[in-house]
Amino acid sequence: MKKLIICNNVYQTLVALWIVYMDKNEATWDAIVSDHMNDSEDIVQRIKECGLFEQVYHVKSLELTKNQVSHNMFTRKIDAIFPLYGLSKYVNIKPVYSDIYFANFDNFSQILYNALGHKLHDIKLHVFEEGLASYSSFANFYSDLKYFYGGNKSGIKRFLHKYLYKTKVIPGNLEEFLAFNPQLIQWNPECDINVLKKIDCSDLKFRGIVNNVFQYDSFVNEYDKKYIFFEESFFADGAGVNDVELIEALADKVGKQNMMVKIHPRNPVNRFEKLGYKTNHNTAIPWEVIVMNTDDISDKVLITVASSCILNPIIVFGKEVHAFSLYDCIDHIPPILQGGYWELVEKVYLNYPEMIHRCRSIEEIT
């Protein structure tokens, strides 16, 4: 039995390591690590060294996922008729797998499944979560795949994909959805939904594997302040909110020397270091790895607008937190928090009223 797992970002990589580490069926695992994350080639090398995988492939699929790869009609038809040839443009991989594990309903996952599925008719697909987005907004990506490949429409497109290309489409063919908190899933993935066991921070062997992969140095503690503000991707997405104003107000209340700002890895400019705030310089280490290496995080005060970072210690590791949401303090609602995502975040926040407080003013933070 040979299994394949895809990692597109650092959170997925952490969860993928846990899934493989916890596999008791003695399967042989390979991994695909994509260029969606910074320093992905270095991460590939360190994953190779961790001992959990037989092969680790590096794939440049970011442009494909962003729909920035263009093909003429002839090329598209050739790739559809000979899907292994189309896949070979990204990775030379043999159809030897019984199972594929992935977290994103994107173009590359579809190309991979279609190519391998033409040779392996009983290959099983497993989706694993990559945070709260998997519980809500990923329904849109799922339905987009179904629509694009003719699953919801009749006519020539449906005929070509079903009878000529014989496309193996992800929607409708999932074996299971693995989630740390399946009760939070807001859509129907049309498959079994199973519990993914929470990551055990006390497992020193696994912690060592993770620390090596992400080059975490336990002797370098960047997160030594009591108050930690989590910058979100609003600025990177071009939909900035008044977060600088809120942080300045927080500094007036608790003292700039007692707080730090965790920089979002996709934001191109460190806006807060220029203002004299302590920030993390290594944005490649996931917050979850920091949490794994912190025995008691409840003595920190975690502050965010609507990030799942304050939730992940609870829902991924089962830890307790002392946290505040500033959603009601921002001057407008950015697109990423629209379309039902905030409603899900709010619902999860409400599940932990003893740990998460929704503020209407900075003065409520204690």
Residue pairs with C-beta under 8 A, 6 or more apart in sequence:
1 25
1 27
1 28
1 98
1 99
2 27
2 28
2 29
2 30
2 54
2 96
2 97
2 98
3 23
3 27
3 28
3 29
3 30
3 97
3 98
3 99
3 100
3 101
4 29
4 30
4 31
4 32
4 93
4 97
4 99
4 100
4 101
5 16
5 19
5 20
5 29
5 30
5 31
5 32
5 100
5 101
5 102
6 12
6 16
6 31
6 32
6 34
6 100
6 101
6 102
6 103
6 104
6 108
6 109
6 112
7 13
7 16
7 31
7 32
7 33
7 34
8 34
8 36
8 37
8 61
8 65
8 103
8 104
8 106
8 130
9 36
9 37
9 130
10 37
10 214
10 265
10 284
10 285
10 286
11 130
11 131
11 286
11 288
12 103
12 104
12 128
12 130
13 33
13 37
13 43
13 47
13 213
14 199
14 210
14 214
14 286
14 288
14 289
15 103
15 128
15 129
15 130
15 196
16 31
16 101
16 128
17 47
17 50
17 52
17 206
17 209
17 210
17 213
18 196
18 199
18 206
19 101
19 128
19 178
19 196
20 29
20 31
20 52
20 53
21 52
21 206
21 209
22 197
23 29
27 98
27 99
28 54
29 52
29 53
29 54
30 53
30 54
30 55
30 56
30 57
30 93
30 97
31 47
31 53
31 55
31 56
31 57
32 56
32 57
32 58
32 59
32 91
32 93
32 112
33 40
33 43
33 44
33 47
33 56
33 57
33 58
33 59
34 40
34 58
34 59
34 60
34 61
34 62
34 108
35 41
35 58
35 59
35 60
35 61
35 62
36 61
36 62
36 65
37 43
37 284
38 265
38 283
38 284
39 284
40 58
41 58
43 213
43 214
44 56
44 57
44 58
46 212
46 213
46 214
46 215
47 53
47 56
47 213
48 56
49 212
50 209
50 212
50 213
51 209
52 209
57 91
57 93
59 90
59 91
59 108
60 90
61 90
61 106
61 107
61 108
63 69
64 90
64 106
64 107
64 108
64 111
65 104
65 106
65 107
65 108
67 107
71 79
78 85
78 86
79 85
79 86
80 86
80 160
80 161
80 164
80 165
80 167
81 164
81 165
83 111
83 114
83 115
83 118
83 165
84 95
84 115
84 118
84 119
86 111
86 115
87 93
87 111
87 112
87 115
87 116
90 108
90 111
93 112
93 116
95 115
95 116
95 118
95 119
95 120
97 116
97 120
97 123
98 120
98 122
98 123
98 124
99 123
99 124
99 125
99 126
99 175
100 112
100 113
100 116
100 123
100 124
100 125
100 126
101 126
101 127
101 128
101 178
102 109
102 112
102 125
102 126
102 127
102 128
103 127
103 128
103 129
103 130
103 134
104 130
104 138
104 141
105 127
105 138
105 141
105 142
105 144
105 145
105 170
105 171
106 141
109 170
110 145
110 149
110 169
110 170
113 123
113 125
113 168
113 170
113 173
114 167
114 168
114 169
116 123
117 123
117 168
117 173
118 166
118 168
124 175
125 170
125 173
125 174
125 175
126 174
126 175
126 176
126 177
126 178
127 134
127 174
127 176
127 177
127 178
127 189
127 191
128 177
128 178
128 179
128 196
129 135
129 177
129 178
129 179
129 180
129 196
131 308
131 312
132 184
132 308
132 311
132 341
132 344
132 345
132 348
133 341
134 179
134 185
135 179
135 181
135 184
135 185
135 186
135 187
135 344
136 186
136 187
136 340
136 341
136 344
137 339
137 340
137 341
138 187
139 186
139 187
142 170
142 171
142 187
142 189
143 152
143 171
145 151
145 169
145 170
145 171
146 152
146 169
146 171
146 172
147 153
149 157
149 161
149 167
149 169
150 157
150 158
150 159
150 160
150 161
150 162
151 158
151 169
151 171
151 172
161 167
161 169
171 190
172 190
174 189
174 190
174 191
175 191
175 192
176 191
176 192
176 193
176 194
177 185
177 189
177 191
177 192
177 193
177 194
178 194
178 195
178 196
179 185
179 193
179 194
179 195
179 196
180 195
180 196
180 198
180 315
180 316
181 315
182 193
182 194
182 195
184 344
184 347
184 348
185 193
186 340
186 344
198 315
198 316
198 317
198 318
199 206
199 288
199 292
199 316
199 317
200 206
201 207
201 291
201 292
201 293
201 295
201 317
201 319
207 292
207 293
210 216
210 289
210 292
211 217
211 218
211 289
211 293
214 284
214 285
214 286
214 289
215 284
215 285
216 285
216 289
216 290
216 293
218 293
222 260
222 280
222 281
222 282
223 260
223 262
223 280
223 290
223 294
223 300
225 258
225 259
225 260
225 278
226 254
226 258
226 259
226 299
226 300
226 301
227 250
227 254
227 258
227 259
227 260
227 300
227 301
227 303
227 365
228 259
228 260
228 261
228 262
228 300
228 301
228 302
228 303
229 247
229 250
229 259
229 260
229 261
229 262
229 303
229 304
230 262
230 264
230 287
230 302
230 303
230 304
230 307
230 309
230 310
231 243
231 261
231 262
231 263
231 264
231 267
231 272
232 243
232 264
232 304
232 305
232 306
232 307
232 336
233 264
233 266
233 267
233 336
234 240
234 241
234 243
234 305
234 334
234 336
235 243
235 264
235 267
235 269
235 271
236 264
236 266
236 267
236 268
237 334
237 335
237 336
239 334
239 335
239 336
240 334
241 305
241 330
241 331
241 332
241 334
242 329
242 330
242 331
243 305
243 330
244 271
244 272
244 275
246 326
246 329
246 330
246 362
247 259
247 261
247 272
247 277
248 275
249 362
250 259
250 303
250 362
250 365
251 259
251 277
253 362
253 363
253 365
254 365
256 276
256 277
259 277
259 278
260 277
260 278
260 279
260 280
261 272
261 277
261 278
261 279
262 279
262 280
262 287
262 309
263 270
263 272
263 279
263 280
263 283
264 283
265 283
265 284
270 279
272 279
273 279
287 309
287 312
288 312
288 316
288 317
291 297
291 312
291 313
291 316
291 317
291 319
292 317
297 313
297 319
297 320
297 321
298 319
298 320
298 321
298 322
299 322
300 321
300 322
301 322
301 323
301 324
301 365
301 366
302 309
302 310
302 321
302 322
302 323
302 324
303 310
303 323
303 324
303 326
303 365
304 310
304 323
304 324
304 325
304 326
305 325
305 326
305 327
305 329
305 330
305 337
306 325
306 327
306 337
306 342
306 345
308 345
308 348
310 321
310 323
310 325
310 356
311 345
311 348
311 349
311 352
311 356
313 319
313 320
313 321
314 320
314 321
314 352
314 355
315 348
320 355
321 355
321 356
322 355
323 355
323 356
323 357
324 356
324 357
324 358
324 359
324 364
324 365
325 349
325 356
325 357
325 358
325 359
326 359
326 362
327 337
327 342
327 346
327 358
328 358
328 359
328 360
329 359
329 360
329 361
329 362
333 342
337 345
346 358
349 356
349 358
357 364
359 365
